[in-house]
Amino acid sequence: MDLRDQLKNLFPTHEEQDFEMPENPAEQFVQKEPLTCKFEKKGRNGKPVTLVEGFEGTDEELKKISKKIKTTLGIGGSEKDGVIIIQGDNRDKIMQILKNMGYKTKRVGG
């Protein structure tokens, strides 16, 4: 007796249904505008930070991107209000990481 027969014995009124997978799975989110990487010291007691702005996805996706950047570079940072804040001036490294993840980036400032 196989599993289907056992299930029929347990649930005699249940009708078996065939489920079809959709041909086009949910399309992956596509960023319309490039992410901007800019350097800032203002309002942070003179400590340099790199800001990544312009992300259009969910907060969970933003946290995944932030975690990837922080673990790859081995530095601290946070994410809030759709902006990733990374300690230090690491624009070039961050832009390379984002490019490898498939995001377009634009460098802002010097």
PERA-V86675 format. One record per backbone hydrogen bond with DSSP energy under -1.0 kcal/mol. CO is the residue of the C=O (numbers start at 1). NH is the residue of the N-H. If there is no record, write none. Layout:
# PERA-V86675
CO & NH
CO & NH
This chain:
# PERA-V86675
2 & 6
3 & 7
4 & 8
5 & 9
6 & 10
7 & 11
11 & 14
35 & 106
36 & 53
37 & 108
38 & 51
40 & 49
41 & 44
44 & 47
48 & 88
49 & 40
50 & 86
51 & 38
52 & 84
53 & 36
58 & 62
59 & 63
60 & 64
61 & 65
62 & 66
63 & 67
64 & 68
65 & 69
66 & 70
67 & 71
68 & 72
69 & 73
70 & 74
70 & 75
76 & 87
78 & 85
80 & 83
83 & 80
84 & 52
85 & 78
86 & 50
88 & 90
90 & 94
91 & 95
92 & 96
93 & 97
94 & 98
95 & 99
96 & 100
97 & 101
98 & 103
99 & 102
104 & 35
106 & 37
